[in-house]
Amino acid sequence: MKWLLVFLALYAISVTAGDPIPRINVELRKSEDSASVSSALPTMVCITSKSGIGAARIVRAEPQWPARFVIRLDLKGLESFKIDNGAIRVDASLKGPAKTPYWKIDKHTTSVGQPDGNLELAVTQSEGHTYVIVPKEMTKGNPEVLNIAWIDFFR
């Protein structure tokens, strides 16, 4: 727990104090799930998923994405996490490697073929929460929407 707090504190310090905190809207696929967005740095999208399986669209409501932000899933574990920005998709899990493969999105995109590269995608867990630090590459080009999906392995 202490290492996570230190990590998040250092992460917050790394964001320039003068950066505005952009508004983010979260559109959940399931009505029984809930979401909120923190106003502190780093910007944190907090999602509670009753069934442990869900999806959401994270929509930029300002001209730019935050310099950095974190997705907190209130799950006991994370069997699968997917995020895409319309151009690339990353598949990760709590037990996955730090360097996570990504695929360019086109009409034939699957995770079966060779990945197009690797991204640093940090996934950590502490006290019933799973944290995913969104890689800068996911907001490159300033996409309007990030799509995410998750599966808890303790559902």
C-alpha distance (Angstrom), angle and dihedral (degrees) to the residues before:
residue distance angle dihedral
M1 . . .
K2 3.82 . .
W3 3.80 92.5 .
L4 3.81 90.2 52.9
L5 3.81 92.4 51.7
V6 3.80 91.0 47.7
F7 3.81 90.2 47.4
L8 3.82 93.0 50.4
A9 3.83 91.3 45.5
L10 3.80 91.9 51.9
Y11 3.77 89.8 44.3
A12 3.82 89.9 53.4
I13 3.80 91.8 49.1
S14 3.80 90.4 52.1
V15 3.81 89.4 63.2
T16 3.78 110.9 85.1
A17 3.81 111.3 -106.6
G18 3.82 91.4 -133.4
D19 3.81 94.3 57.6
P20 3.80 112.3 110.8
I21 3.79 116.6 -126.8
P22 3.81 105.2 -117.4
R23 3.76 120.0 -141.6
I24 3.78 115.8 -112.1
N25 3.80 126.4 -166.0
V26 3.79 121.1 -150.8
E27 3.80 120.3 -153.3
L28 3.80 110.8 -167.2
R29 3.80 122.9 -155.8
K30 3.84 93.5 -143.7
S31 3.79 122.0 54.2
E32 3.83 92.3 -146.4
D33 3.82 91.0 61.6
S34 3.80 120.5 84.0
A35 3.78 136.2 -156.2
S36 3.77 140.4 -171.3
V37 3.78 135.4 178.6
S38 3.80 121.0 -137.1
S39 3.77 121.7 -130.5
A40 3.81 93.8 -148.1
L41 3.79 127.1 88.0
P42 2.90 125.1 -67.5
T43 3.77 93.1 43.3
M44 3.80 106.7 -121.0
V45 3.80 127.1 -161.3
C46 3.83 105.8 -155.3
I47 3.81 117.8 -160.9
T48 3.80 128.7 -175.3
S49 3.79 114.6 -163.4
K50 3.82 117.0 -167.7
S51 3.80 96.3 -165.1
G52 3.80 96.3 35.3
I53 3.80 91.0 -123.6
G54 3.77 120.6 88.7
A55 3.75 152.0 117.7
A56 3.78 138.7 -138.0
R57 3.76 143.9 -175.6
I58 3.79 113.5 -131.6
V59 3.79 106.0 -155.2
R60 3.79 125.5 -162.0
A61 3.83 108.1 -129.1
E62 3.81 95.4 -178.0
P63 3.82 132.0 56.0
Q64 3.84 92.0 -96.1
W65 3.82 138.6 29.7
P66 3.80 117.9 -115.3
A67 3.81 112.3 -86.3
R68 3.81 86.5 -112.7
F69 3.77 135.0 -4.0
V70 3.76 142.5 177.1
I71 3.79 132.4 -138.8
R72 3.81 113.1 -145.5
L73 3.79 115.0 -162.4
D74 3.80 116.5 -167.6
L75 3.79 93.4 -137.0
K76 3.80 133.9 127.3
G77 3.78 90.9 -132.7
L78 3.76 141.2 -9.3
E79 3.79 118.2 -124.9
S80 3.79 93.4 169.0
F81 3.80 136.4 9.1
K82 3.80 123.7 177.3
I83 3.77 127.6 -174.9
D84 3.78 129.2 176.8
N85 3.78 135.5 173.5
G86 3.80 98.1 -163.9
A87 3.81 91.9 -93.0
I88 3.83 104.2 53.5
R89 3.80 135.7 19.1
V90 3.79 128.7 -153.7
D91 3.81 125.5 -164.0
A92 3.82 115.7 -160.7
S93 3.79 143.4 157.3
L94 3.78 138.6 -166.6
K95 3.80 90.7 -99.6
G96 3.81 94.8 42.4
P97 3.79 127.4 111.3
A98 3.82 122.4 -85.7
K99 3.81 89.4 -120.4
T100 3.78 101.9 63.2
P101 3.81 122.9 -167.3
Y102 3.79 119.0 -118.8
W103 3.79 132.9 -162.8
K104 3.79 128.9 -150.9
I105 3.79 109.5 -119.1
D106 3.76 120.5 -118.9
K107 3.78 132.8 135.5
H108 3.83 90.9 -77.5
T109 3.82 99.3 46.6
T110 3.79 115.8 140.7
S111 3.80 133.7 151.2
V112 3.81 89.5 -120.9
G113 3.81 98.3 79.6
Q114 3.77 127.5 67.9
P115 3.82 113.1 -66.5
D116 3.79 118.7 -114.9
G117 3.82 92.4 -131.7
N118 3.81 145.2 -49.0
L119 3.81 133.9 -82.7
E120 3.79 131.1 -163.9
L121 3.81 102.8 -112.9
A122 3.80 114.2 173.9
V123 3.82 114.8 -154.3
T124 3.81 116.8 177.5
Q125 3.79 136.6 165.4
S126 3.78 133.6 -145.4
E127 3.82 132.8 164.7
G128 3.80 98.2 -19.4
H129 3.79 96.0 -40.2
T130 3.78 127.9 104.5
Y131 3.81 116.3 -153.7
V132 3.80 124.8 -155.9
I133 3.79 117.5 -172.1
V134 3.78 106.1 -148.7
P135 3.82 109.4 -128.4
K136 3.82 116.4 -123.0
E137 3.80 88.3 -122.0
M138 3.82 89.6 68.5
T139 3.83 91.7 63.0
K140 3.82 95.2 38.6
G141 3.78 109.5 123.0
N142 3.83 88.6 24.8
P143 3.83 98.9 -100.6
E144 3.78 115.1 -161.5
V145 3.83 94.7 -132.8
L146 3.79 139.5 32.1
N147 3.80 114.6 -161.0
I148 3.79 117.9 -151.3
A149 3.81 134.5 -178.7
W150 3.80 130.1 -178.7
I151 3.79 142.9 -173.4
D152 3.81 122.4 -162.8
F153 3.81 112.2 -144.4
F154 3.84 90.4 -144.4
R155 3.82 96.8 56.6
